[in-house]
Amino acid sequence: MRLKTKLVLAIASLVLLISGVVSLVYVTQLLDAAVTQTYETNRMVANEVRFALQQALETGLKDRKVDPNNPAELRNLEAEAIHDSPALHAVMDSVNRYSLTVYDINIGDGAGRIIESTNPDSEDKPLPVRSNYKLLLNADALELYRKVFGPPQVFDVVVPLDRNGEPFATVHVGARTTLLREAYAPWLREALTLTGFALGAALIIALLLSNLALRPLEEISMQLDYWTAASEAEEDSEPAPKQDTPERVSTKIERIGQRMRNVEEVFSALRENLDHILGNLQDGILLFSSDGRAVLVSEAARRFLHIERGRILGQHAQEVFDEFTVLGRTLRTAFAAGKPLAHQEVQTETGRLVQVSLDFIYENDTRQGLGALVTLHDLESMQEIESELELSRRMAAIGRLTSGVGHEVKNPINAIVVHLELLKNKLGEDNAPAARHLEVIESEIHRLDRVVQTLVDFSRPVELQLREQDLRQVIGDVLALSNEELSTRDVKLETSLPPHPVVANVDADLLKQAVLNIIQNGAQAMPDGGHLRVTLQDDKKNAVLRISDEGTGIPDEIRDKIFDLYFTTKSEGSGIGLAMTYRILQLHHGGVEVESNVNRGTEFVLRIPLASAEWGRRHPQPVVTGNSEGSVQ
C-alpha cells in the first residue's frame, strides 16, 4: 500500500474516530434531552388529566351521599362520575390523538383496576404492569441506548390523586419506546449527516495534506538522486524496483549513511595511525587551515610551545604563538606577512637551538590558499640521540667485555683460592708473619671475586617478570624500605602520589632496585640533610616518576659519564647503581632524564609506558642532562 493511501486512510480514520466520538456524545445528549422532554410533556399531560379527573369527581359526587364503610358503592359512584364527564373524555382524547409520545392514558382506582382508558378494551381490568418512566431518567448512557433502541417497552408517568391522605385514584400516561425513537429520529439523521459530511471533508483534506507532506520528500529524493546517481550507476546497473517516495528516500539515505560510516571508519583508522605517528615524532608538527586555525598538532609541539595539545587545537595562529618569545614572534611575523620560512634557526630564551620551517599550502590549479604547515626541529636532539647511541654502544661493548673477562678471570681466581688454602695448611700456625700476608692475599682475592661476580651479573641477560602493577604500591614499598636510612641522614621525605591507580607492565623487583638506587644517591648527595621529593604522575602514555634532592648537583664535566659502568665520585661507591638504573629503564622501554641546577639540587625523571596505553615497543628514550655538581654512585 502506498504511503499516500496510508496517510489518507489514517487521517480519514482519525477524523472519523473524532467525529464519531463527538457525534456519539451529541446523540447521547440529544437522546437524554428527548427522554427528559418526553417526561416533562407526559407529566404535564398527566397533570391535566388529573385536574380534569378531580373536576369530574367533584361535579359527579356533589350532593351525593356516600357510605365511607362501603368501598364498592364508593367505587361505583367514582366510575359513574368519570364516565359521565365529557370534559375528562375530551382531554384524554385530544392528548391521545395529538401527542406524539403518548401511547395510552389509564385512570385506575385505589385497588389497581382501570376505571377509564383511552383503550376501551382495557376498562375494568387490572392496570398493566409497567416500569416507571423515572428509570429512563436515571439510566446511564449505555442503559438508555439499550432500553430505547431495544425491544419495545412502555414506561408509565404516574400522577396520584389522594383523598384524605389516602390514594383515591391514579393517572397513568404511557410512553412507548418506539414513539421515543420516532421523535428522536430527525435528530439522529442530522447527527449522521454531520458525521458523513465530516468524513467526506476529511478525505479531501487528507488528500491535500498527503500531497503537501510528500512534496518535500520528492524534493529530497531529487537531491539524493543528484548526489547518488554516479555511485549508483557504478554499483548497480540493474533497474531498481518501483518504490514509494519515502521508501526511495529511506533507501538512498541508508546507502549514504553506510558510505559515511565506511568513510568514518577509514578516517578514524587513518587518524589513529596519524596520531600514533605524530605521538612518536621528536619534531613538532602543526597544521593550520585556510583561516589560520590549528587542525592537527603533534604531541612533541608541547615541548616547543609549552602549551597543552588540547588547548592548541582550534585556536588561531596568532593565539597559539606567544609574541613575548623569540620563537613565537618569528612565527607570528611570518604568518602575518604570508612569508614561508625554510629551516630558519631560532635560539630560544633558554639557549636551545630550534630549526623552524613554515610552508604555505596552495591548490595547484587556482593557487588558492589551503593552509599552512609548521615544523619545529630541535637541533640539539640529534646530538642527544648520537650521545644515546654512543652510550648504548659503550654499554654493549662493556657487556661483551665483562662477559668474557668474567669468565676468563673466574677460573684463575678459583685456582688461586684453592692453592692458597693448601699453602696455609702447609705453613701451619707457627709462621705468623707469613700467615698475616696470606690473610691479606685471601681478602684481596675475595674482593676481586666480588668485583668479577658483579661484572658477570651486570652483563648477564635479564629475563623480565612483567606483571601489571600499580606503581603507587611499588613506589610505596621502596619508600618504606628506604625510610630508616633517610631518617639517619636527617633527610625529610616528601611524597605525592595520585589518587587513582597508575598501572604499568613492569618487573617490580627490578624497578624497585632502580628507584632505590636514585633515592640512595639523592640522600648521599645531602650530607647535612634536606628534603627529598618523590612525585608520581601520568601523562596518558607514560608514568612519570620525579625524584629531586637539594644536594650540590652534578658537575658539568662528568654529566655525560654518570650512567657509565664503574663511574663514581665517591670513595665507597661501586659505579654500578646509575648504570643499572639506566639499563632497567631501557629493558622496560622507558627513559631517564636528569635536570640539575648548581647548588640547588638534581631531579631524576623516570618515564615508564603505561599498561593502558597501547603504544607498542618504543626505542629507549635519550638521557637528557644539564649542568650540576655533586657525586654519583
C-alpha positions, 0 to 999 in steps of 0.5 A, a space after each residue: 500500500 502506498 504511503 499516500 493511501 496510508 496517510 489518507 486512510 489514517 487521517 480519514 480514520 482519525 477524523 472519523 474516530 473524532 467525529 464519531 466520538 463527538 457525534 456519539 456524545 451529541 446523540 447521547 445528549 440529544 437522546 437524554 434531552 428527548 427522554 427528559 422532554 418526553 417526561 416533562 410533556 407526559 407529566 404535564 399531560 398527566 397533570 391535566 388529566 388529573 385536574 380534569 379527573 378531580 373536576 369530574 369527581 367533584 361535579 359527579 359526587 356533589 350532593 351525593 351521599 356516600 357510605 365511607 364503610 362501603 368501598 364498592 358503592 364508593 367505587 361505583 359512584 367514582 366510575 359513574 362520575 368519570 364516565 359521565 364527564 365529557 370534559 375528562 373524555 375530551 382531554 384524554 382524547 385530544 392528548 391521545 390523538 395529538 401527542 406524539 409520545 403518548 401511547 395510552 392514558 389509564 385512570 385506575 382506582 385505589 385497588 389497581 383496576 382501570 376505571 377509564 382508558 383511552 383503550 376501551 378494551 382495557 376498562 375494568 381490568 387490572 392496570 398493566 404492569 409497567 416500569 416507571 418512566 423515572 428509570 429512563 431518567 436515571 439510566 446511564 448512557 449505555 442503559 438508555 441506548 439499550 432500553 430505547 433502541 431495544 425491544 419495545 417497552 412502555 414506561 408509565 408517568 404516574 400522577 396520584 390523586 389522594 383523598 384524605 391522605 389516602 390514594 383515591 385514584 391514579 393517572 397513568 400516561 404511557 410512553 412507548 419506546 418506539 414513539 421515543 425513537 420516532 421523535 428522536 429520529 430527525 435528530 439522529 439523521 442530522 447527527 449522521 449527516 454531520 458525521 458523513 459530511 465530516 468524513 467526506 471533508 476529511 478525505 479531501 483534506 487528507 488528500 491535500 495534506 498527503 500531497 503537501 507532506 510528500 512534496 518535500 520528500 520528492 524534493 529530497 529524493 531529487 537531491 539524493 538522486 543528484 548526489 547518488 546517481 554516479 555511485 549508483 550507476 557504478 554499483 548497480 546497473 540493474 533497474 531498481 524496483 518501483 518504490 514509494 517516495 519515502 521508501 526511495 528516500 529511506 533507501 538512498 539515505 541508508 546507502 549514504 549513511 553506510 558510505 559515511 560510516 565506511 568513510 568514518 571508519 577509514 578516517 578514524 583508522 587513518 587518524 589513529 595511525 596519524 596520531 600514533 605517528 605524530 605521538 612518536 615524532 621528536 619534531 613538532 608538527 602543526 597544521 593550520 587551515 585556510 583561516 589560520 586555525 590549528 587542525 592537527 598538532 603533534 604531541 612533541 609541539 608541547 615541548 616547543 610551545 609549552 602549551 597543552 595539545 588540547 588547548 592548541 587545537 582550534 585556536 588561531 595562529 596568532 593565539 597559539 604563538 606567544 609574541 613575548 618569545 623569540 620563537 613565537 614572534 618569528 612565527 607570528 611575523 611570518 604568518 602575518 606577512 604570508 612569508 614561508 620560512 625554510 629551516 630558519 634557526 631560532 635560539 630560544 630564551 633558554 639557549 636551545 637551538 630550534 630549526 623552524 620551517 613554515 610552508 604555505 599550502 596552495 591548490 595547484 590549479 587556482 593557487 588558492 590558499 589551503 593552509 599552512 604547515 609548521 615544523 619545529 626541529 630541535 637541533 640539539 636532539 640529534 646530538 642527544 640521540 648520537 650521545 644515546 647511541 654512543 652510550 648504548 654502544 659503550 654499554 654493549 661493548 662493556 657487556 661483551 667485555 665483562 662477559 668474557 673477562 668474567 669468565 676468563 678471570 673466574 677460573 684463575 681466581 678459583 685456582 688461586 683460592 684453592 692453592 692458597 688454602 693448601 699453602 696455609 695448611 702447609 705453613 701451619 700456625 707457627 709462621 705468623 708473619 707469613 700467615 698475616 700476608 696470606 690473610 691479606 692475599 685471601 681478602 684481596 682475592 675475595 674482593 676481586 671475586 666480588 668485583 668479577 661476580 658483579 661484572 658477570 651479573 651486570 652483563 648477564 641477560 635479564 629475563 623480565 617478570 612483567 606483571 601489571 602493577 600499580 606503581 603507587 604500591 611499588 613506589 610505596 614499598 621502596 619508600 618504606 624500605 628506604 625510610 630508616 636510612 633517610 631518617 639517619 641522614 636527617 633527610 625529610 621525605 616528601 611524597 605525592 602520589 595520585 589518587 587513582 591507580 597508575 598501572 604499568 607492565 613492569 618487573 617490580 623487583 627490578 624497578 624497585 632496585 632502580 628507584 632505590 638506587 636514585 633515592 640512595 644517591 639523592 640522600 648521599 648527595 645531602 650530607 647535612 640533610 634536606 628534603 627529598 621529593 618523590 612525585 608520581 604522575 601520568 601523562 596518558 602514555 607514560 608514568 612519570 616518576 620525579 625524584 629531586 634532592 637539594 644536594 650540590 648537583 652534578 658537575 658539568 664535566 662528568 654529566 655525560 659519564 654518570 650512567 657509565 659502568 664503574 663511574 663514581 665520585 665517591 670513595 665507597 661507591 661501586 659505579 654500578 647503581 646509575 648504570 643499572 638504573 639506566 639499563 632497567 629503564 631501557 629493558 622496560 622501554 622507558 627513559 631517564 632524564 636528569 635536570 640539575 641546577 648548581 647548588 640547588 639540587 638534581 631531579 631524576 625523571 623516570 618515564 615508564 609506558 603505561 599498561 593502558 596505553 597501547 603504544 607498542 615497543 618504543 626505542 629507549 628514550 635519550 638521557 637528557 642532562 644539564 649542568 650540576 655538581 655533586 657525586 654519583 654512585 
